[in-house]
Amino acid sequence: MNSLRNSIKLIGNLENDPEILNLESGKKLEKFSIATNDSYKNQNGELIKDTQCHQVVAWGVSQISSRNTWLRETR
């Protein structure tokens, strides 16, 4: 499972400060949520605005502290 690589880009607004959890195994994980906005016209020509909330759980000890600082500064 170490070779598994997933990448996704969410462009939106940070809803809350990231939460860092230290697991019993010594690993760390980071949880935060991002709200993304979308707008489109339906079949009747009405403008529809849609906001979705994405719950993110990030793993990676080396990346958590730098990502946490970056997310807080850009909020």
C-alpha positions as CSV (number, residue, x, y, z in Angstrom):
1,M,0.0,0.0,0.0
2,N,3.0,2.3,0.2
3,S,3.0,2.7,-3.6
4,L,-0.6,4.1,-3.6
5,R,-0.6,7.7,-4.7
6,N,-3.7,9.9,-5.0
7,S,-3.8,13.5,-6.0
8,I,-6.7,15.9,-6.0
9,K,-7.0,19.7,-6.1
10,L,-9.8,21.4,-4.3
11,I,-10.0,25.1,-4.7
12,G,-12.3,26.6,-2.1
13,N,-12.5,28.1,1.4
14,L,-11.1,26.6,4.5
15,E,-14.1,26.1,6.9
16,N,-12.1,25.6,10.1
17,D,-8.6,25.4,11.4
18,P,-6.9,22.0,10.7
19,E,-6.9,19.5,13.5
20,I,-3.8,17.3,14.0
21,L,-4.2,13.9,15.6
22,N,-1.4,11.8,17.0
23,L,-2.2,8.1,16.7
24,E,-1.0,5.4,19.0
25,S,1.2,4.0,16.2
26,G,3.1,7.3,16.2
27,K,1.7,8.4,12.9
28,K,-0.1,11.7,12.5
29,L,-3.1,12.7,10.5
30,E,-4.7,16.0,9.8
31,K,-8.4,16.7,9.4
32,F,-10.0,19.8,7.9
33,S,-12.9,20.8,5.7
34,I,-13.1,22.8,2.5
35,A,-16.2,24.4,1.0
36,T,-16.2,24.7,-2.8
37,N,-18.7,26.8,-4.8
38,D,-20.2,26.1,-8.2
39,S,-22.7,27.9,-10.3
40,Y,-24.6,26.8,-13.4
41,K,-27.8,27.4,-15.3
42,N,-30.5,24.8,-15.3
43,Q,-32.8,23.9,-18.2
44,N,-35.0,26.9,-17.4
45,G,-32.1,29.3,-17.6
46,E,-32.1,29.9,-13.9
47,L,-28.7,30.5,-12.2
48,I,-28.1,27.8,-9.6
49,K,-25.4,28.3,-6.9
50,D,-24.2,25.2,-5.2
51,T,-21.8,24.9,-2.2
52,Q,-20.4,21.6,-1.2
53,C,-18.4,20.7,1.9
54,H,-15.5,18.3,1.6
55,Q,-14.1,16.6,4.7
56,V,-10.3,16.0,4.1
57,V,-8.1,13.6,6.1
58,A,-4.4,14.0,5.2
59,W,-1.6,11.6,6.1
60,G,2.1,12.3,5.9
61,V,4.2,13.2,8.9
62,S,6.6,15.3,6.8
63,Q,3.9,17.4,5.2
64,I,1.5,18.0,8.1
65,S,3.3,20.9,9.9
66,S,4.0,22.8,6.7
67,R,0.5,22.3,5.3
68,N,-1.0,23.3,8.6
69,T,0.9,26.5,8.7
70,W,0.1,27.3,5.0
71,L,-3.6,26.6,5.5
72,R,-3.8,28.8,8.6
73,E,-2.0,31.7,6.8
74,T,-4.1,31.6,3.7
75,R,-7.4,31.5,5.6
